[in-house]
Amino acid sequence: MLKRSWLALALALVMYPVAGHAQLGVYGEGNETWVSGKALGGDSPSGPSGHANAIGGTFGAFYDFLHLGPLALGADGRYSFAYDGAPALYGNALTYWSAGPRISAKIPALPLRPYAQAGILRARTNYAAYSEMHGGLGYSYQVGVDVDMLPHLGARVEYSGGYSGGMGSNTGITSLTFNQVQGGLVFWFLR
């Protein structure tokens, strides 16, 4: 019993510096989005696969709860939207919510914090000129870098991609893929 107590104390002392540096961050980004799927950008649900370019924004938060030297493990949650401004009857919109694990690193002696993350997403679209948004489940992934500018403020550059299936809509879109190039600001707390 005494041996287990000493082991628990030793583990707590080792883990304190690791878990004691939790980091919370929030971010906002502008994006350029490329979406592809059946009938995108057209007015006919029976049309061929197509694509559309859109602009929008992404907002989210992350929490790094485990630090192992320069690496940090955590979670990220985000909301993203894009609209292509097409002269279609209702315009073309894409929105999605995504949440999942994240890994980041602090590069010693440089103000760079590269990261990668993946998530499960719920996407909705009204592409193909219909008034209703139709949704499906899928995945997303992001890779990027945060650049420290001030103690609690940084710039962010990111590439995102994703897929959503099972759209099940009258637009004829059964699935869609998207790619985004994003840039914006990140604010850190608990640093």
PASE-758062 format. One record per residue (C-alpha): residue number from 1; residue in one letter; x, y, z. Coordinates in steps of 0.25 Angstrom, whole numbers. Layout:
# PASE-758062
NUM, a, X, Y, Z
...
***
This chain:
# PASE-758062
1, m, 0, 0, 0
2, l, 11, 10, 3
3, k, 18, 6, -10
4, r, 5, 10, -17
5, s, 5, 23, -10
6, w, 19, 27, -13
7, l, 16, 23, -28
8, a, 4, 32, -28
9, l, 11, 44, -22
10, a, 23, 42, -32
11, l, 13, 41, -44
12, a, 6, 54, -39
13, l, 19, 62, -38
14, v, 24, 57, -52
15, m, 10, 61, -58
16, y, 8, 74, -51
17, p, 17, 82, -60
18, v, 11, 75, -72
19, a, -3, 77, -68
20, g, -1, 90, -62
21, h, 1, 98, -74
22, a, -13, 97, -81
23, q, -16, 107, -92
24, l, -29, 113, -97
25, g, -30, 120, -110
26, v, -40, 126, -119
27, y, -39, 130, -133
28, g, -46, 137, -145
29, e, -42, 135, -160
30, g, -46, 139, -174
31, n, -47, 128, -184
32, e, -46, 125, -199
33, t, -54, 112, -201
34, w, -55, 102, -213
35, v, -67, 93, -212
36, s, -69, 81, -222
37, g, -81, 72, -223
38, k, -93, 68, -232
39, a, -100, 80, -239
40, l, -92, 90, -231
41, g, -93, 104, -237
42, g, -105, 100, -246
43, d, -120, 101, -246
44, s, -122, 86, -249
45, p, -122, 75, -239
46, s, -119, 65, -250
47, g, -107, 73, -255
48, p, -93, 67, -255
49, s, -83, 69, -243
50, g, -78, 83, -242
51, h, -71, 93, -233
52, a, -73, 107, -227
53, n, -63, 117, -221
54, a, -68, 124, -209
55, i, -63, 133, -198
56, g, -67, 134, -183
57, g, -62, 132, -169
58, t, -58, 122, -158
59, f, -59, 124, -143
60, g, -55, 115, -133
61, a, -47, 111, -120
62, f, -37, 101, -116
63, y, -32, 96, -102
64, d, -19, 89, -101
65, f, -20, 81, -88
66, l, -7, 72, -89
67, h, 7, 78, -91
68, l, 19, 68, -94
69, g, 31, 77, -96
70, p, 29, 85, -108
71, l, 16, 77, -112
72, a, 2, 80, -108
73, l, -10, 71, -109
74, g, -24, 77, -108
75, a, -37, 79, -115
76, d, -43, 89, -125
77, g, -57, 93, -129
78, r, -61, 102, -140
79, y, -72, 108, -149
80, s, -70, 112, -163
81, f, -78, 118, -174
82, a, -76, 122, -188
83, y, -85, 128, -199
84, d, -82, 129, -214
85, g, -90, 141, -218
86, a, -95, 134, -230
87, p, -107, 140, -237
88, a, -115, 127, -235
89, l, -129, 128, -229
90, y, -125, 126, -214
91, g, -110, 128, -215
92, n, -100, 117, -211
93, a, -96, 115, -197
94, l, -88, 104, -189
95, t, -88, 104, -174
96, y, -82, 94, -164
97, w, -79, 91, -150
98, s, -67, 82, -147
99, a, -60, 77, -134
100, g, -48, 68, -131
101, p, -34, 65, -126
102, r, -23, 75, -128
103, i, -7, 74, -127
104, s, 2, 86, -127
105, a, 16, 90, -125
106, k, 24, 102, -120
107, i, 37, 103, -128
108, p, 48, 108, -119
109, a, 54, 121, -122
110, l, 44, 124, -132
111, p, 30, 131, -131
112, l, 23, 119, -139
113, r, 13, 109, -134
114, p, 9, 99, -145
115, y, -3, 90, -142
116, a, -11, 79, -149
117, q, -25, 75, -145
118, a, -37, 66, -150
119, g, -51, 66, -147
120, i, -65, 60, -149
121, l, -74, 71, -156
122, r, -88, 74, -159
123, a, -89, 81, -172
124, r, -101, 88, -179
125, t, -103, 94, -193
126, n, -113, 100, -202
127, y, -105, 99, -215
128, a, -112, 96, -228
129, a, -121, 108, -225
130, y, -131, 103, -215
131, s, -136, 111, -203
132, e, -135, 100, -193
133, m, -121, 96, -186
134, h, -119, 81, -186
135, g, -108, 74, -177
136, g, -100, 62, -175
137, l, -89, 56, -167
138, g, -74, 55, -170
139, y, -60, 59, -166
140, s, -51, 71, -167
141, y, -36, 73, -165
142, q, -27, 86, -163
143, v, -12, 89, -163
144, g, -7, 102, -160
145, v, 3, 111, -153
146, d, 0, 122, -142
147, v, 11, 133, -142
148, d, 13, 140, -129
149, m, 11, 155, -130
150, l, 8, 160, -116
151, p, 8, 152, -103
152, h, -7, 148, -105
153, l, -9, 151, -120
154, g, -4, 144, -132
155, a, -7, 143, -147
156, r, -12, 130, -153
157, v, -10, 123, -167
158, e, -18, 110, -169
159, y, -22, 100, -180
160, s, -35, 92, -178
161, g, -41, 81, -185
162, g, -53, 72, -183
163, y, -64, 63, -188
164, s, -79, 62, -185
165, g, -88, 50, -189
166, g, -102, 46, -188
167, m, -107, 60, -192
168, g, -121, 53, -196
169, s, -126, 66, -202
170, n, -135, 69, -214
171, t, -123, 76, -220
172, g, -117, 63, -225
173, i, -105, 66, -216
174, t, -102, 53, -209
175, s, -88, 57, -204
176, l, -78, 69, -205
177, t, -64, 72, -203
178, f, -58, 85, -199
179, n, -44, 92, -198
180, q, -41, 105, -191
181, v, -30, 114, -190
182, q, -31, 123, -178
183, g, -24, 134, -170
184, g, -28, 142, -158
185, l, -25, 145, -143
186, v, -23, 136, -131
187, f, -24, 140, -116
188, w, -18, 132, -105
189, f, -23, 131, -91
190, l, -17, 123, -79
191, r, -4, 124, -85
***
